[in-house]
Amino acid sequence: MVIYPINDNGQRTGTMLFIDNKTIKFIKNAIKEKGIIQMGACRDNPPPNSLGKMLQGMGKSPQFLSYVLPLLEQEGFLTSYKEGKAFWVKKTASREINSINKTQIDGKGDIEIPDKDEFIKGCNAFKKREKRDSMYKVATFLVKHFWGSPRDMSDALGILLFTWNHAFYRYGLFDYDKLEKCIKNNIPKLEEFRNRNIFNLKRDDERDIKNLFNNFHKALQISEGRLKGKSSPVAVSKALHLLAPDFLPLWDNKIAQAYGCYYSVNPAEEYVRFCRIVKAIAEQVKDFISPTDKTILKLIDEYNYSKYTQEWI
């Protein structure tokens, strides 16, 4: 389910919230078990044993509760909830929630699919305003040119990562030898995925995608300085996309959050879910796209970047 804050004029404003079915089910089960439970919607330090603390342990924002509970009350699941420093909710024996979730991805909540005008608007905004896309073209060319040579492929990935993830890698570089080894060890699966597209993503692929993500997550860790050992799920997605540009999508923090993929706890699992979401979007927008040398995943990323990262549209 997608929720937008609305201003006094009825216009969307602020950050989009994605409330997935898994989160709603978790909240309902906690309420059922305890009957009365403290809400704890504080962002930074929810009270112990509160719903907010439980959600925080799942990598979710406790503030989701401020939006979910009124919906649960409306559906007859709660008898009451009260606002204040502490929130309390009580279950009711009345009907279960049955209309919160509409269009779902694997039963985990709604996503917003752009219409033709909005999708094209986002892609055009990217083309007009983003000045770093030339590095993507260079890195894509180099990976293709040097495919089969892990050493040269790791150099090509470095070009893009240092440009797109400068804010992260300015604290220290990853170890090129580890990245080269990672590419070499995973080249058969990378080659398979490179020859596929997002439309034939299957459940059977999920274990392999998770393994690739976790392997590159380790290989792209900062190898020196005070942040040694720290890794970026954003960098991993960009590397995987360059290696399989028709099959593995890109994200950044704002894009991931916009689609409810909070990767602080289990980034590989959330990335797989993001792949499923992007597949659903691709199936809907494929008819909007004019002939181009860009992959559909690149175009979806341009739309996401314009809408969620930069808020150009």
N, C-alpha and C positions, 0 to 999 in steps of 0.2 A: 504494500500500500504506500502511495506517495502522498506526502502532506507538504504544502507550501504555507509559510507565514503570509498573511494578507494584510496590506496596509488599509488606511481609512477609505481609500478609493476603490477597494476591492481588487487591487492589483497584486500579483505575486511579488514577494520581496524576501530577501534574506536567503538562508540556506535550505535547500530541499531536504526533507527527511524521508527516509525509506524505512517503513515498518514492515518487516517480513513476518510471514505466518509462523515461523519457528519462534520468534520473539513473543508474539501474541500467545502462542500455545504455552510457552514457558511461564509467562505471567499468569495465565489462567490456572495452570497446575499449581503454582505457588500459592495462589489465593485459595484454591480448593483445599489444599493441604492444611493451611493455617487458619482459614476462616477470616481472621482479622490480622492484617500485617501492615507494618509501617512502609510507606512508599519510598522515601529517601531519594528525591529527584535532584539532589544537589550534584552538580557536575564534578566537583573535585573530591569531596569526602562524604559519600553517603553513609548514614549510620550503619553499624554492624547489623546483620540479619535482616536488613531492609531489602525491598525489591530492587532498589537502585544499586545496592552493593552486589546483589546476585547478578544483575545485568552487567555491571562493570567487570565482573569476573569472566563474563562471556565475551568481553571486548565490545560491548554495546554501551551507548550513551544512556546514563540514568535519566536524562531529560526526556527520553522517549515516553516515559510514563505520563508526563504532563499531557501528551497527545493521545495516548492509548486509553487511559482510564475513562475519559469522557465518552469515548466510543464504546467501551465495554458497558458503561452505565446505560447508554442509549439503547444498546442491544439487549438490555435486561439481565446482564450477567452480574452487575454489582448493585447492591442496594444503595450505596452512597460512597462518595469520596469527598474529602475536605482539603482545601488548599491551606498552605501555611508552611512553616519551617519543616513540619513533618506531615506526611500524607498517610491517611489510613483508609483501607478499603475493606469491604466485607462482601463475601460471596452471597449469592442468592440462589434459591432452588429453581428459579425460573429458567426460561429457554436459553440455550447456548447461543453464542455469537454465530450468525449465519450469513451475514452480508458484508462483513468488513473486507473480505478478500474477493477480488473479482478476477481480473486477468492475472494469472500466476505463472511463475517460472518454477517448475518442479514442485509446486505446492508451497513455495516459500515467499510468496508475496507478489505484489504488483510491480510492474516497471512502466515507465513512461516511454512510449514509442513516438518519436517525432513524426508529424505529418510531412508531406512533400515540401511545403513552403518553409517550414522551420528547419528541416534538414539541410536544404539548399542554402538557406540563410546562414546557418552555422558554418558550412563548408566555405561559403564565399567570404565570411568574416575572417576565417583562418587564412585564406589565400591573400587577403588584403592586408592583414595586420601582423601575421607571424613572420618574423624575419630570419628565423633559424632553420627553416625547413631545408635549405640547401645541404646542410650537414646530414640530414636523413637520406637525401638522394646519394650523396657521396658514400656514406656508410653502406647503404643498400647495394650500390654498385660494387664496392670492394668485397663485401661478403660473397656476392655472386661470382666475382672474378676469381677469388681465392678459395672457393668452396673445395673442400677436400684437404686443405692445408691448415690445420688447427692453429699453428703459430700466426700465420697471416690473418686468419679469421679473427683471432683475438685482438690483433692490432686494429682491424676494421671496427670491431665492437667498441674498442676504447675511444675511437674518434667520436662516436655518437654519445657515449656515456659521459665523457668529459664535457661535452657541450650541453647536453640536456640535463645532466645531473651534477653540474658544477657546484651547486649549493651543498651537495652531499660530499663529493669527492675532493673538495677543497681542503678537507681536514686530513686527507691521506688517500693514497692510491690503493687499488686492489693489486694483487699479485698476478702478473701476467702469466707466470708459469702455471699457477693453479688454474687460471681460466683456460689456458691452452690444454691442460690435462683434462679438464672437465669437458671441453668440446670433443677431444679425442675419444674419451670414454663413452660419450653419448651420441657420437656422429651417426650410427645406424638409425636410431630413433629420430634424431633431428632431420635426417634426410627423408625419412618416411613422412614426417609431419610437413616438411617443406614442400612436398609434392601433393599435399591435400589442401582443402579449403574449409572454412568454418562451417559450411553448410552440411558437411558429412561428419561433424563432431558427434561421437557416440559415447555412451556411458562407459564402454570398454576402454576408452582412451584416458579416463580420468586418473587411473593409477600411474600411468606413464607420464602424464602432465605433471602430477604432483611430484613424482621422482625427479623430473627435469627441473622443476621449480626449486626444489630443496637442494639439488646439486649445484645449481647456479647461484643460489642464495649463499651457499658456503664459499663458492669460488670468487664471488664478487665482494666479499668482506673487505673492509679497509684493513690493510696489512701493516700499517705503521702509524705512529703518533698516538695521541691521547684517546682516539676513538677506534683503536685497533680492535678488530673482531666485529665491529658493527656492520650490518648489511642493510641494503635498501630493497624492499619488494618492488619499488618503482623501477630501479635499475634492472632487476631481474626480468620484469615484464618487457622492458625495452630490448634487452638482449635476446630474449626468446622470440620476440616479434621479428627482429632482424633476421633471425635464423629460419623462421617459418612465417613469413609475412602474410600469407593467405590463411593461416590456421590459428596462430596464437596472437591474441589482441594486446593492446597497450592500455595501461592505466597510469594515473598518478593519484595522489592522496585524495584530492577533491573529487575526481571522477569515481574512484572506488567508493567513497562515502556516499556520493549521489545515488549509487545503485545498491547501497546497503552492504557493501563488501568491506567490512572493517577488519583489516589484516594485521592488527597488532598482536593477536594471539596465535592464529594459525593461517599465515599468509598463503600457503600452498592450497589449502582447502578453499579459502576465499577466492583465490585466482581461478580455480576450476569452476566455481559458481559464477564468477564474472564471465568466463568463457561461454557458459550456457546462456547468460543474459545477452551477451553480444551476438550470439547465434540467433536468438529470437529477434533482436533488433535488425540484424542483417536480412533475415527472411522478410521483414516488413518493408525495408527501405530499398531493397535491390531494384525495384522497378522505378525508383526515383532517379537513378544514376545514369548520367549520359556516358558515352564511351570515353574512357580515360585510361592512362597507364598506371593509375593508382589502384591498389587493392581496396576491396570494400572495407577491410579492417582499418586501413589508413584513413579512409573517408569518415568512418564512424568515429575514429579518434579525433579527427579534425572538428567534427561536430561537437563531441564531448568536451574537447579543449576550449572551444569557443563558448559553449554554454555554461559549463561547470567550473573550469579552471580559471578562465579569464572573465567570464560573465559579460561577453561582448554582445550577446543576444538575450 
